Amino acid sequence: MFQQKKGNGQSSVRPFRSTGFSALLVLVLITGLLSACGSKSEVEGEAQKEQPTTEASTTASSGTAVSEENTEQTKGERTVKDDLGHDVIVPEHTERVFAPYLEDSLLTLGVKPVAQWASGTQGHVYLKDQLSGVPTLDFSSGLPSPEALMAYNPDFIILHTAQYAENGVYESYSKIAPTYVFTNASGDVEKSLQVIGDLLGKTAEAEKAIATYHAKVDDAKAKLAKVTEGKKAAIIRFAPRGISMMGGNYFSGYVVYQQLGLGKPTLVQTENSATVSTEVLPEIDADFIFTVEQGPGSMKEMTDTKVWNSMPAVKAGNVYAVEPAPWLGGGLIAYGHVIDDTLKALTQ
């Protein structure tokens, strides 16, 4: 029995061992194939995983580039040259502007400055209400120091004349904020308003203000034509430093002569101003006289003389005292006051 079992066992064992070896071999081969397939799948899988990652990286890089480009566009900075040839970086948005003696133009554009020009503590009288609450900086002894200006943290500075930029002022101010300098902003108020409008992103407001002003000039000119045709007007400025007659290139002289069309006296026919003394009073050939008195009592010494009172305009009662601030102001708001004063004096 035992032997038979042994023989059967041997008989059965041999096929078993053979079958087991084959099975083992097949198993090894299958395992190898599966391993190879698995490795290939993993490689392909990793490659597939890397592909989206690469695309994602590319997208992210593009997104970053777009983001950076948008950031640049958001900043919106540009470089312009001012009247003195400085390269000035103009920010897209300005919120804190310092533009001494250009407050008229700023307000015309709807902008309040961080601080205003003043002589002592007095700023532009005719802009007093509109500049209520705006601190003053005294210019009577020169421009404020950089330290004084820094306290107001301006993000853009506009200087009204080249003289303001002298003696190292431009170099100091431009370290505080981008600084644009005019040669003389009062020389052409409309042009300087357009420039300021462009600098501050207020081009539309500047154009609208100019168009409105031109309409005012045309209306006033039509009303004045009936009484001023062929007539001359003198604008005499009584200042602490002397008495002068204004020509037609600046301030109220520009409005009265060039815009409203009144004639100029011979003394300023080709000059921007003329010194006035008692001796030259008889030479003033004017039908109307506007007196601009800077400081009380500065007129009395001349206007009490017989020579003054013998002048045709004085004898006819055609002498009109006007407020000095707007008549010596450089901006469309000031110009508007000059038109109103002239209309009131000559047509009412």
Buried (B, 14 or more C-beta within 10 A) or exposed (E): EEEEEEEEEEEEEEEEEEEEEEEEEEEEEEEEEEEEEEEEEEEEEEEEEEEEEEEEEEEEEEEEEEEEEEEEEEEEEEEBEBBBEBEBEBBEEBEBBBBBBBBBBBBBBEBBBBBBBBEEEEBBEBBEEBBEEBEBBBBEEEBBEBEEBBEBEBBBBBBBBBEBBEEEBBEBBBEBBBBBBBBBBBBBBBEBBBBBBEBBBBBEBBEBBBEEBEEBBEEBBEBBEEEBEEBBBBBBBBBEEEBBBBBBBBBBBBBBBEBBBBBBBBBBEEEEBBEBEEEBBEEBBBBBBBBBBBEEEBBEEBBEEEBBEEBEBBEEEBBBBBBBBBBBBBBBBBBBBBBEBBBEBBEE
